Amino acid sequence: MKELSTPSSGVHGAPSRRWPQTGYPAMLTATAAWHVIVLAGWLIAPAAWPWWLAAIFVNHAIFTVAGLLPRTSLLGPNWTRLPAHARNADAIALTIDDGPDPAVTPHVLDLLDAFGVRATFFCIGAKALRYPELAREIVARGHALENHSQVHVHTFSVTLPGALTREIDAAQRTLEALSGERPMFFRAPAGLRNIFLEPVLRKLDLRLAAWTRRGYDTRERDPRVVTRRLLDGLAPRDILLLHDGNAALTAEGTPLILAVLPRVIDAARQRHLRFVTLREARVND
């Protein structure tokens, strides 16, 4: 699949795609100002230090809670729906996480081929290294290969900037080396993150992507329940989340995604919606 950007200088030679330079979140500006106010207050009234300490604690607690909300934009720009643009008026995006998986991904690719659907695969770098032919096959079949971190650690949301940069950049390098294309989007493990992530993504020229609706197909065994969660209220510009890695199994032993995909695709087309990759949905070029 052809790269949709004009190469220029970037981190480690990465092509700069020149994402819209939205300002740093107002919440971060506010918290910086709050720290200055608290410091000034402590200098003026040091005897009230318990109150100043409590104020800092509350501020940090707010950020911690925000990091636990995958769909919030409080910590920086975050795609929870496709951009509002005429060409996305009848479009939805299918995103598939945690692969590639040798027992599931090939069947997912065959299903998508059969329906003529292109998806966005958020792949784990270490898994892509383990199954490089699958990573290449995803791109060869016309899908987008995007960054889901190198090792998908459970402590990702409490990781400091240097480690975040190494983890995400390692996946960038891995996926680009395997596919010939540098990822444009990043999805945090489990969608959880912290205040340090947005500057790292800017440095690596990545856009954070969450989702509009998900089926919880890593733990739900009934495909009807997963399908209903994805389709209830389905609307143009929605981003759907399923998993080819860590997929739960139906009572018959079938990975949930394989049982759900045909139903979701059929229902979406009955509603006159078409599937696009996140790359195809961009409007900044």
C-alpha positions, 0 to 999 in steps of 0.5 A: 500500500502506498505511503500517503505522505511526503517524506521529510525530516523526523525522528530517526529519519521518520517521514514527517506527516505534519499532523495538525499542530493543535495546542497542548491540552488546556488541562496541562496548561491549567495544571502547570498554572495550578502548581505555580499557584500552590508553590506561591501559596506555600511560600506565602503561608508555609504553615498551611502546607497540608492544604497545599499538599492536598491541592497537588494530590487532587491535581495528580488524581485528576490526571490519573483518572483521565489516563484510565479513560481511553476515549478522553481527549483531556491528555491530548488529541485522540481519535474516538471517531473519524474526522468530520469531513464530507468524504467520511460522511458514510465511512466507518473504520474497523480496527483490530488489536493485539496481533498478529496471531498465527491461529487467527490473523490469516482467517481474519485476512481471508474474511476481509478479502471475501467481503472486500473490506480494508481494516486497520491492524494495531500490531504489537511489535514483538509479535510482529517480529515473531510472525513477520510473514503475517505482518507483511501479509497484512500490508500486502492485502491492502490493510494498514499496519499501525503501532500498538507498542513493542511488548504491550506491557501492563504498566504502560500507563505509569511509564516515564517519558524515556521508557515510553519513547523507547517502547513506542519507537521500538515498535515503529522501527519493527513494523517499518522494517517488516512492512516497508511502511512507517505507522501513522497511528498509535493505540495505547495498551488497553487504551490507558496512558498518562500525561507524558504520552502526547509529547512522545507521540508528537516527537515520533509523528504519531496520532493517538487513536481510541475507538467509538465502540468495542465488543469486549471480545477478549472476554465475552464468549457469545458472538451475539452479545459482541455484535450487539455492542458494536452495532447498537447506535452504529453511525457514520464516522464510528471506529470499531474495535475487535481483536485478532490477538487474545481473542476469546473463544465461542462455545464451539471454540471459534475465535470471537472475531471470526464469528462476529465479523460477517455479522458486523460487515453485513449489518454495516452495509445494510445501513449503507456504511463503507469501511475505510482505514484510519489512514484513508480517513485523514483530512489533513493532506 
